[in-house]
Amino acid sequence: MQIEEVMRYLGYKKDHYDQQTLQRVREIMEVVEDTIVPHWDFQSFEIQKWSKDRVALTDLPFFLEGESIAEHLQFASHIYVMAATLGVESERYLLRTQAVSMADSMIVDSCLSAYVEEAADQCEQEIRNLISDSEELTFRFSPGYGDFPLGVHQEMIRSLRWDRILGITVTNSMMMVPSKSVIAVIGVEKTGKQKEQKQAMMPCGNQSCEVCELKDTCNWKK
């Protein structure tokens, strides 16, 4: 993991680090990397049906609900659903540290957050290696972003067996356990598709004047 990321999670601005904190962060980073092994999994699904507020996938018994995720996948031909986790040992290590030093526990928590994001990046890179040169990935989009409901975590974990494969579960309050876990959806689309779509739009963002309610009074047409 990158020490700059850990310091960012701790709330430090770049190059505003004191040496004592830096040394302690390096020590804890080393412990985290030596004792905790990240795990991840991903699976690919075809888009069966797309609408502006819902995406249906083949072979999955639930929908991706919400305008946010639908817009994110608007130009995708298929998707990957991925999960990364630091496992139960990360929870134990954080609890042990909290019992001894709250200052150290803040550093541990920041290290774990940076570490699980790095694991998610590695998972995404494995996915990237599977697509063709004419395709590109969207960024990771997780439940809880926009109006993409957190409740889909539970459906994903159950359907993709991540409770057994990765040991991830969800509490009644929709919190993932282990807490240092990431679940996300990544779309696969033709390279440059979004750019082409934007270029094809009118200056206002619409694809056609005929579908616009302001077509008779629009300043762009004058």
Protein Blocks (a to p, Z undefined) as FASTA:
>chain_A
ZZklmmmmnopaehiacfklmmmmmmmmmmmmmmpccdddddddddfbdcfkbccdehia
bdcedjklmmmmmmpcbdcdddddebjmlmmmmmmmmmmomklmmmmmmmmmmmmmmmmm
mmmmmmmmmpcfkbccdddddehiajbcfklmmmmmmmnopmmmnopacdfkopacdfbb
cddddddddehklmmmmmmpcfkopabfklpmklmmcfklZZ
